Structures are given as C-alpha cells and as structure tokens.
Amino acid sequence: MKDSEIKAIATDYEEAAERLLEERDAKLRAAIDAGHKQADLVRITGYSRETIRQALNPEIRAQLRARRATKRPVRPDEETP
C-alpha cells in the first residue's frame, strides 16, 4: 500500500463522518419541523442538549469548529496558513 493510499484513509473517514453528521442533523431538523421539541430529541436520542443545539443550528457548529481549530496544534501533515 502506498503512502498516499494510507493518507487517504483519514481523509475518506473524515469526509464520510461529515456527510453522516449532515444527514443526521437534517433528520433532527425535520423532526423539529414535524412538531417535536428539542427536549424530545434529547430524551429520545440520548444526545446532549448541546449536540441537539448544534444540529439544529449549523452556524453555531461552524463557529465552534473555527474556534477549536485556532486552539489545536497543527498536525505535521497539515499545511499552515
């Protein structure tokens, strides 16, 4: 297996995880649109209130990710700005 193939494992995983997260969030927003309350989603799914809050408001998640990205060290395989 080539180095590029091994490196692609992490990229493929991250892309799939992001896609699944977006699908889950869309389903949770659909549940809200169908009349469920946030408290219902917390109780039924077992997710925290914060997870549900971020799922229902993607802008909040984007802000938190941006804030976290500035705090974490850069991995050696990542480019620096």
MODELLER restraints for C-alpha pairs under 7 A, 6 or more apart:
rsr = mdl.restraints
at = mdl.atoms
rsr.add(forms.Gaussian(group=physical.xy_distance, feature=features.Distance(at['CA:25:A'], at['CA:55:A']), mean=4.73, stdev=0.5))
rsr.add(forms.Gaussian(group=physical.xy_distance, feature=features.Distance(at['CA:25:A'], at['CA:56:A']), mean=6.61, stdev=0.5))
rsr.add(forms.Gaussian(group=physical.xy_distance, feature=features.Distance(at['CA:29:A'], at['CA:56:A']), mean=5.65, stdev=0.5))
rsr.add(forms.Gaussian(group=physical.xy_distance, feature=features.Distance(at['CA:42:A'], at['CA:48:A']), mean=6.01, stdev=0.5))
rsr.add(forms.Gaussian(group=physical.xy_distance, feature=features.Distance(at['CA:42:A'], at['CA:49:A']), mean=6.04, stdev=0.5))
rsr.add(forms.Gaussian(group=physical.xy_distance, feature=features.Distance(at['CA:42:A'], at['CA:52:A']), mean=6.87, stdev=0.5))
rsr.add(forms.Gaussian(group=physical.xy_distance, feature=features.Distance(at['CA:54:A'], at['CA:60:A']), mean=5.82, stdev=0.5))
rsr.add(forms.Gaussian(group=physical.xy_distance, feature=features.Distance(at['CA:54:A'], at['CA:61:A']), mean=5.22, stdev=0.5))
